[in-house]
Amino acid sequence: MGVNEALREIDAIENLLGPYEFFSHDAKKFLNVLRELKKVLGEMDKDRIRQIAKEMENIEEAAAPYRGYGFVEEALKHAKKLLSELKNILEE
């Protein structure tokens, strides 16, 4: 659990949304946040992890126009798991 699990969830989301990065501003924005998160997880910058987790809390609102697409629903499941892992990391 912890960082390794968070990185697995990030990879899963990137694999699901990556093909849409150049077609959707929202996908590109979220993928950039995930790239930044990977970086700060490596540095274990808990303040920045906390900021990114807070930014990600509105992911369902951002994804609302895309709900119903299977890959979006799957990415949301992984995003929820990722947020849970980030909370665990911040509690350590």
C-alpha positions in Angstrom: 0.0 0.0 0.0 1.0 3.6 0.2 3.2 5.1 -2.5 3.4 2.0 -4.7 -0.3 1.5 -4.7 -0.8 5.2 -5.5 1.6 4.9 -8.4 -0.3 1.9 -9.7 -3.5 3.8 -9.6 -1.9 6.8 -11.4 -0.6 4.4 -14.1 -4.1 2.9 -14.5 -5.7 6.3 -15.0 -3.0 7.4 -17.4 -3.6 4.3 -19.5 -7.3 5.0 -19.6 -7.2 8.8 -20.3 -3.9 9.0 -22.2 -5.4 8.4 -25.6 -7.8 11.4 -25.1 -5.2 13.9 -23.9 -5.1 15.7 -27.2 -8.9 15.7 -27.7 -10.0 16.9 -24.3 -8.7 19.8 -22.3 -10.0 18.2 -19.1 -8.2 15.0 -19.8 -5.0 16.9 -20.5 -5.3 19.0 -17.4 -5.9 15.9 -15.2 -3.0 14.0 -16.7 -0.7 16.9 -16.0 -1.9 16.9 -12.4 -1.1 13.2 -12.2 2.4 13.7 -13.7 3.0 16.4 -11.0 1.7 14.0 -8.4 4.1 11.2 -9.5 7.0 13.7 -9.1 6.0 14.8 -5.6 5.4 11.3 -4.5 9.0 10.5 -5.4 10.1 13.5 -3.3 7.5 12.7 -0.5 6.5 16.4 -0.4 3.5 16.0 1.9 2.4 19.6 1.6 2.3 19.4 -2.2 0.6 15.9 -2.0 -2.0 17.5 0.3 -2.6 20.3 -2.3 -2.9 17.9 -5.2 -5.3 15.7 -3.2 -7.5 18.7 -2.5 -7.5 19.6 -6.2 -8.5 16.1 -7.1 -11.5 16.1 -4.7 -13.7 17.7 -7.4 -12.8 15.1 -10.0 -16.4 13.8 -10.2 -17.6 17.4 -11.0 -15.0 17.8 -13.7 -15.9 14.4 -15.2 -19.6 15.0 -15.2 -19.9 15.9 -18.9 -18.1 12.6 -19.7 -20.0 10.3 -17.4 -21.4 7.2 -19.1 -18.3 6.4 -21.0 -16.8 3.2 -19.7 -13.2 4.4 -19.6 -14.3 7.5 -17.6 -16.2 5.5 -15.1 -13.1 3.2 -14.7 -10.8 6.2 -14.3 -13.1 7.6 -11.6 -12.9 4.3 -9.7 -9.1 4.5 -9.9 -9.1 8.2 -8.9 -11.2 7.3 -5.8 -8.7 4.6 -4.8 -5.8 7.0 -5.5 -7.4 9.7 -3.2 -7.7 7.0 -0.5 -4.1 6.1 -0.9 -3.0 9.7 -0.7 -4.9 10.1 2.5 -3.1 7.0 3.9 0.3 8.5 2.8 -0.5 11.8 4.5 -1.4 10.0 7.7 1.9 8.1 7.9 
